[in-house]
Amino acid sequence: MNLLQNVHVALHALSANKLRASLTMLGIIIGVGAVVALLSIGQGAQAAILGEIEGIGSNLIFVMPGTVNMGAALGEGSTASEVLTLEDAMTIARQGNCPDCSAVAPQYDHGAEIVYHNASMYTTVTGTTPAYQQVRNFEMHLGQFFSDQDVGVAARVAVIGADVADELFGPEDPLGKIVRINRVPFRVIGVLSKEGAGALLSRDRAVVVPLSAATRLFGRDSISGEGSQIVTRINVSAIDASRIESAIAQITEVLQQRRGTAAEHEDFSVTSLKDLADVTSSVTQVLTIFLAAIAAISLVVGGIGIMNTMLVSVMERTREIGLRKAVGARRSDILIQFLIEAVVLSLAGGAVGILIGVGISGLVSLSGVFAARLSLQSILLATGFSIAVGVFFGIYPAQRAARLSPIEALRYE
């Protein structure tokens, strides 16, 4: 028989036991569906991270006190005992010290309660300078960012994120309204554009005030033992992405000289958003592969199910095998027929699994967190796995059927 005839015979044999064939395919369906869904979700997460970097600015550099982890650079605070000061930021910004830097914005973060009439929330208040808007690529939805003059007079003005505006003001226009930050009145002069859920370094819950006003608001908490203004981190924007490494080297050299530290005893860390994103992307990729590998265990279970089903089929069709051999069928014909049945069973399960995986990816995209990215590579990989499972777990039953003696097979009851 040719290939098409073998496939037709295989489909006819499987259709004779639809329920058994469906249950046999279940492991393949679950395994392939999970692999396709996890790979597409992982690729979508990586793409979302890269997209966030492009939106924030891939030339963003962080200077943090002590040795920090990625979480600290993303705004979760540093565990280091060392501190950075406003003078450190001013030294970096001083003309000629960092030729590859386009803007420098010191930042001091402190938790505080924000109150407007009967509405209140607890969030992080950031004290900084007008350069912060340029460094972070902030877009204004309403109003404007504060000015150097506001910093100079320690004006009690605030720029708030979209979530803060929604939670405190609802449909009311927040511009010009007075909010109380730790009971101190601040006038809202601007609202930042909304970024949405899952955004890296999200600004939606931000409350940004002049650094000088933050110093007065938080008092001793923001002053070091030597009387200097503490900053949580220093944000620096390189002229362009190609100059990030040289800018980092210049910043490092300037701070080593100012703080009197050698390279092996640095009490600060300089890293770029691109570095942090690369780490995040690598972790996401490894986690995706790991979860997909776990999901692939279902393929092995499904393969064992296929082997069991095919062995039962060989027993049930022993007389058929003997009859075919008696009329001239070769061992290779029997082997190919049963092997094709196993592959058809596996491919059918794989096809259903791919459809389910595509459906799960679509649901994730509809959730709005990020868009899952279904690639041809994932589908081809799932298809290849399905064929491999069918061949690997179908070869033993096929060989067993091919080895049957026609005389013994015809005697079988």
N, C-alpha and C positions, 0 to 999 in steps of 0.2 A: 504493500500500500504506500501511496505517496503521503506527504505531510498533511495535506488537506483532508484526506480520508482518515488519517490517524486522529486529527483534531475532531473530526465529525464523530468518530467512534468514541472518543474520550468524552465529548459533550453528551452523547447519548447515554453512556454508562453513568455519568454523574447525575444526569437528570432523572435517572431511575431511582435515585435515593437523594431527593432534594434536601430533606431535613438534615440528613447526615452530612451532606456536602456543605450546607450552610453553617452548621456547628463547627465543622472542620476549619472553615475559612475564618472563623471568629478571631482566632489568635493572630492571623495574618492581618486582618482588617484593623484590629486594635494597634498592632505594632507599626504598620505602615502609616496609619492615620496619625499616631503620636509622633513618629519621626518627622513626617512632613510638616505637621503643625509646629513642633518645637523648633525645627530649622528655620521656618519662615518667620516665626515670632522672634527668634534670636537675631536673624538678619535685620528684621524691622527695628529691633531695639538698637542695634549698632548704627543703623542709618539715622535713627532719631537722635542719637548722641552726637553724631557728626553734624547733623542739621542744627542742633542747638549751639554747637561750637561756632558754626558759621554765623549764626544769629548774634551770639555774644561777641564774637571776634576772636579768631584763632591766634591773634597776636597779643592776647592778654597774658600778663605775667603777675604772679603773686610773690610777695616777700612776706614770710611768716617768721615769727619768733621761734627759736630752738629748732629741733628736728620734728617735723610734722608729718602726719599721714594725709592721705587723700581726703578723708572726711573733714579734717581741719581746714584745708584749702577750699572746700566747698561750703564752708560757713558753719561747721559744727564745733568750732573752737579748737584751741591748741592746748595740749597738756604741758607745754614747756614752761619752765619757771622764768626763762628770760623774757624780756619785753622789747618791743620796738617802740620808738618814740617819734613824735612829729619832726624832730630834728633829723632823724634818719631819712624821712621822706623828703624833707627840704634839701638835704645833701644830694640825694639822687636827682632831684629836679633842678638843681643848680646848673646853670648853663655850662656846657663843656664836660660835665662829669659823666653823662650818659648820652653820647651823640645819637645812638640808635633808638632812644626812647622819645616818644612823641607827647606823652602826657603821664603825670604821676598824681595819684589820688590816695592820700592816707584815709584809713577807715577805722572808726571805733564803734564796736557793737556792744549793746547792753540790752538786756531784757527789760521790758516796761509794760505797764498797763495803759491802754489807750481808751479814753472815755469820751463819748459824745452823747449828751443827754442821758437816756436810760440804756444806751447800747455801750458795751465795753468788750475788749478783747486783749489778750496778752500776746505780744509779738516782740521781735527784735527791732530796736531803734538803731539806726546807723547814722553816726556823725561823720561828715566828710566835707569835701570841697566841691566847687562846681565842675572840676575836671572829672569827677566821678561819672557824670553823665556821658562824657565822651569815651572814657575808658571802658565803661560797661555797655556802650551802645544803647542807652536808654532812649526810648521814644515816648513822647508825651501824648497822652490822650486828651487831657484838659490842662489848661494853665501853662505854667512854666517852671523850670528848675530855678533854685535860688542862685544868687550872684555872689561875686567876690565881696561886694559891699555888704551883703547879708552876713557873710562870714566875719567880716571886719567888725561889725557892730553886734555880733552874736544875736542876730535877729531870731525871734521865736517863730520861725516859719517851718512848714513841713511839706514834703512831697510824699504822697502815699500810693501804695499799689492798688490794683483793681479790686482784689479781694477785700482789702481793708475798707475801701470806699463802699463796696456792696454791703459788708457786714455792719458798718457803723451808720451809713447814710441811706442805704436802700436806694429808692428812686430819686432821692433828694440830691440836688447839685451840691457837691462838697466844697467848691471853690469859695474862699472867703470865710468859711465856717471855722469856729474855734473848737479844737479838740484839747483834751487835757492829757498830757503825758506825765504819769506819776504826779498828778494834780497840778502840773504847771501848764498854763494855757499856751497853745501854739496855733497859728493860723494856717490853714491848708491853702497852699498856693498852686498846687499841681497834682495831677493824677497820672500815673504811668500807664502805658498801654498794657493790655492783658496778654500774658504769655500762654496760659493754659496749664492743665495738669501735666505732671511729669517733666516740666521744664528744668534743665540744669541751671543751678544758681537762680532759681525763680525770683522774680521781683514782685509777684502778685501780692505778697504779704509784707512788702517792704514799707518802712516808715523812715524816710531820709530827712535829716536836719543838718544845719550847718555844724561843722566840727566844734566851733567855739561855743555854740549853744548847747551841744551835747556835754562839753566839759563843765559848763555851769550847772547843767541839769543833774549830772551824775556825780559831781563833786569829787571827793577823795578817790572813788573807785577808778576814775580816769587819770589819776596823777601817780607817777612813779615815786619811789622813795627819794629820788634825787630832785623831785619837783618838776619833772618833764611830763608833757602830755603823752599818755600811752595811746598807741594805736594797735588795733587787733591785727591788722595786716596793711600792707602797702600794695595798691593796685597800680601796675605800670603797663602802658600800652607801647609796644614796639612800633617803629615806623611802618613795617610790614612784616608778614609772616616769615619772610626769608631772613630777617635780621633778629629773630628771637634769640638764637644761641649767642650771638655777639652782644645783644642787650643784656642777657643774663650774666655773661662774663663781666661786662662793665659794671652792673649793679653789684655783683659779688665783690669786685675789686674795691669799689667805692666804700661799701659797708665794712669790709675788712680793715681798710685804712681808718675809717671813722671810729670803729668800735675796738680797734687794736687787737684783732684776732687773726690767728694764722688759719690756713685752709683746713688743717686737721682739728682745729678747735673752734670752728664757726658756731656762733650761737644764734644763727638765723638760717633759713632755708629759702632758696629761690627756685621756683618752678613755674612752668607755663600751663595754661589751660589745655593746650594740645597734649602735653605730657599726661595730665590727669585723665583726659579723654582717651588716650591710648591705653592707659591702664584699665579704665572702665570697660573699654571695648574688648580688650583681651580677656578680662574676667568674664564678660558676657559671652564671648565666643567659647571659652573653655566650659563654662556652665552649660551652654546650649548643647555642646558636643557630649558632655557627661550625661545630661538628661536624655538626649537622643539615644545614647548607648544603653541606658537603662530601659528606655522604651523598646529598644531592639530585642530585649529579652523576650518580649511577647512574640517576636518573629520566630525565635527558637521554639517556644511553646507551640506556636502554630505549626511549625515544621514537624514537631513530634506528633502532633495531631494528624497531619497529612500522612506521615509514615504509618501510623496506626490504622488509618482509614484504608490506605492502599493495601496493607497486609490483610485486612479483613476482606477487601475486594478480591485479592488473589485467591483466598480460600473459597469465597463464594463462587468464583468463576473458574475453578479448577477444571471442571469438565469442558468448559468453553475453550480453555487454553489447550487441553489435550486434543480436542476436535480440530482446532486450527492447526496444530502441529501435525496431526494425522493427514491433513489435506495439503501439507506442503509449507506451512509457515515456518520460517527460520527463527532461531533463538533471538537474533537481532530484531526481527519484526515484533516479537512479543515484548522484548525489553523496551523498544522505542515506544510501543503503544502505551504501556503502563507509565513510562517516564513522562510522556506527553500528558497523560491524565493528571499526574502529580503537578506538572508545571502549569497546566490550565487551571487547576484548583487554586494554586498559589497566586497566579496572575489575576484571577477573578477576585480573590480576596484583596490583592494589592490595589486593583482598580477601585474597588469600593473604599478601601482605606485612604487612597489619594483624594477621593471626593470628600470624605469626612474631614481629612486634614485641611483641604481647601476651605471647607465650610467653617471650621474652627478658626482659621486664619482670618476669614472674613468677619466673624463675630468680634475678634480682637480689634480689628481695624474699625469696626462700627462703634466700639466702646469709646473711641476718641483719645485714648492714652497715647497710642502711636499706631502707625500703619504697618501691619505685618507684610513682609516682602516675600512673596512666593516666587522662587526661581526655578528655571528649567532644570538646573543642576539637582535640586532637591527631588523633583519628580523622577528624573532619570535614575537618581540614586535609589529611590524607593522601588522603582520598577526593577532595577538590577538586583536589589535584595530579594524581591519576590521570586524572580527567576532562579537565583542562587539557592534559595531555600527549597524551592520545588525540586531542583535537580539533586541537591545534597540529600534531602530526606526522602526523595522518591527513588533514588538509585538502588537501595537495598531491596525494597519490595519488587521493583522491576527485574532485578537480577534473580530474585527468588522465583518469580513467575517464569522467566526465561529458562531456568534450569530444570523445570518440571519435566519429568519423563512422560511422553504422550500415553504410554501404556498405563502407567500408574495414575495419570490424571483421568483417563477414561474410566478407570475402576472406582474413582473417588465417589463416595456418596455423601 
